[in-house]
Amino acid sequence: MNSKTLRHGAKAAGVVAAATVAIGLLSTGAANADTFVPLQDGNITQTLLDGTVVTVRQTGNSANISPSMGSTPLHRNVWASGTIDVSIDGGTAKGGTIDAGYIVACQLDFGGEASGGSAGGASWDDIQAGTVGNPISTGDTSVGGGLSIAPGEAKNVPILDIEYTDDYGAEAHKSSFKFTGKSGGFTYSDETFGVSGCAGYAQARSYAKVTVSTDSVDGTVTLWGQPFSLG
């Protein structure tokens, strides 16, 4: 069961607090127990060239990681939950667009406080620089589906899958939604995706990319979440 609640123009709330990573087993004593990972909150505030202030917050983030039913090390199942809020102050912006998801990598080092396993030769700097591709712009896996990934690869798993009709009347899908007013956001619960094909250490990291347009400038603000191990 999973759910999403979109908020168009909803007031963002919550205090961002630093937290230490804690990992707990939901089923103690079992060799293949699910692993619950509470993730720290985060926020970012940027001022656009015309003085518009954009704040992106991520709260209530967690992941529940489970091995496959067959206990094969090549497959993991992930249930992700969290809340994303955006607020805009000043300027002429009358809303924006939110695109959010997870970057999943096999044997790549995301840095941060993720634990477990040893990473491969590439780093998070390589991902941001595009050395191993730009996973945010090339992701083609929707939440609820499966993701096949090989060592050294990083792929995007978007949270939202919004259906719409394109200019030719055909069904199309997008991973972002627009909000109006000075604030917006959404909450997601137990959004599921499977990761297969990675024989080594796998890692994930959430992102929330917000685009705001004013009368004089277009700006994008991206908040990266805390990296966490998928085993």
N, C-alpha and C positions, 0 to 999 in steps of 0.2 A: 504494500500500500504506500503510495506517495502522494504528495499534494503540493500545490503551489498557490500562493495568494499574492496577486499583483496589486500594488497600491499606486494609483495615479494621483499625485498631489497630496499624498499622506505626509504628515509631519514625522520627520525622523526622530527617534528617541533612543536613549541609552547612553551610558557612560562607558567609554573605552577603558579597559583595565588590562594591564599586562598580566600574563599568566604563565606559569611554568607548565611545560608539556607533561601530561600524565597519561599513562596507558594502562588500561585495566581489562581483564578478561571477563566477558559476560558469562562464560560457562567455565568455572574453575575445575581443574582436574582433567579436562579433556585435552588431548594432544592437538586437536584441530579446532580449538575454541575460537569463537568470534573475538575480535579485538576492538574495543571501543576506544576511540582517540578523541578527547576533547581538545579543541584548537583555540588558541588565543584570539581575542577580538583584535581588530585593527581599524585604522582610519588614515585618510590622507586628505589634506587641504591644499589646493592650488589656486593661485590668482591668475586669471587670464589677462591678456595684454590690455583689455579695456577696463580692468578693475573688478570684473565679475569673480566672485569667490565660490569655488565648487568644493564641497566636502563629500567624500564617499566613506561610508562606515560599513563594517562587516561584523556582525555579532551573532552569538549563539551557534557558532560553528562546531560541527563534530563530524566524525566519520566512523562507521562501523564496518570493519573489514573481516571478511570470511573466506576461508579456503574453499575450493570447489568441493562438490559432493563426493567426488572420486579421490579427494586428497592429493591431486596432482599439483606439483609446485609451479606448473605453467599457468595456472588460472587463479584469479582472485575475484571476489565479488565485493563491491563497495556500495554502502548506503550513506549518502551525504545529506546533511541538514544545515540550515543557516538562514540568516536574514541580511539583506543588503538595503541600505538606506542612502539616499542622495538628497542633499540640500544645496540650494543656490541662493546667494546673497548678492544684491546689487546688480548693476547692469541691466540689459534689456532682454535677457533670456526669458522665454516663457515656457520652459520645459527642456527635456533632453531625451537621450536614448541610453538604455542600459543593456549591456551584453555581458553575460557572466558565465563562468564554467570552471573547469578544472584542466590544467595541463598535466598529463600523465606521461611519465618517462620510464624507460628501462635502462638501467645501468648508466644513468646520468646523475651528476651531483647537483642538487638544487641548493646546497648550502643550508644556512639557517640551523634549526634545532632538530631536524628530523633524525630519527635514531634507527639503528639496525642495518646490518649489511655493509658492504664496501662498494663504493661507486666506481664507475668507469672513468674514462679519460676526459670526457667532455664536462663542461661546467654550466652553471646557470647563466654565466656571462655569455657563453656560446649560444644558449637558447635566445637570450635577449638580443644578441647581435645578429641572429639569423644564421649562424654557422651550421646549426643542425635544423634549419628551416624555421619558419614562423608559424608555430602551431595554432595561434589564435586565428590567423587568417585562413588556415588551410584545413581546419577541423571539419570532419564530415560525419561524426558519430553523435547521435542524439542520446540523451539520457534515457535509460531503460533498455538500451541496446547493448551490443557487445563491441569491444575494442581489441583489435589484434595489433600487437606492438612487438618489435624486434629489438635486441640490444642496440643501444646507441640512438634510438628513436624517441621523439617526444610528439605527442598528439593532443589535440584539443577535444574535450568532452563538454559541450555546452549544456547548461542547465535547462534553458527554455527551448521549447519546440512549438512555435506559434504558426498555425496554419493560416494562409491567406490566399486570395485569388490574384494572380499576376495580370499584367496588361493584356494578355491573350486569353484570359478566362480560365487558365489552367490552375490546378492546385499547386501551391508552393509552400515552402517552410522557411522560417527565419529564427534565429536564436536571440534576437533583441526585441525590445518593446519600447514604445514611446510613452513618456509621461508629460503632463502639462502642469503649469504652475511652478512653484518654487521648490517642490520636493516630490519625491516618489521612491518607489522601491518594491521589493517583494520578499516573501518568506517561502522557503522550500523545505520539505520534510521527507526524509527517506527516499530521495531521488537515487535511482539505482543504475549502476553500469558494471559490466564485467570486463576484466582485463585478462587477455590470454596471450600466449606466445612468448612471454618474458621468462627466460630460464634463470635470470639473475635477479638482482635487487631492483625493485620497482618503487617509484616515488610519485607523489602527486602534490599539486599546489593550486589553490583556488585563485581566481582573478575576477575582478569586476571592472569593466571598461565603460566609462561614461562619456558620452559626446554631448557637448552643449554648443548651441549656435546663438550668437547675439547679432545685433545690427552691424557690428564691425569686425567680429572675429569668430572663428570656429576653433573650439578647443576640445582636447581629449584628456581625461584623467583616468589613470589605471591604478587600482589598488590590488596588490599581490598579497595573498594570504600566507600563513605559515606552512612551510613544507612538512609533509608527513610521509612516513614509510608505509608501503603496501606489503612489505615482507619480501 
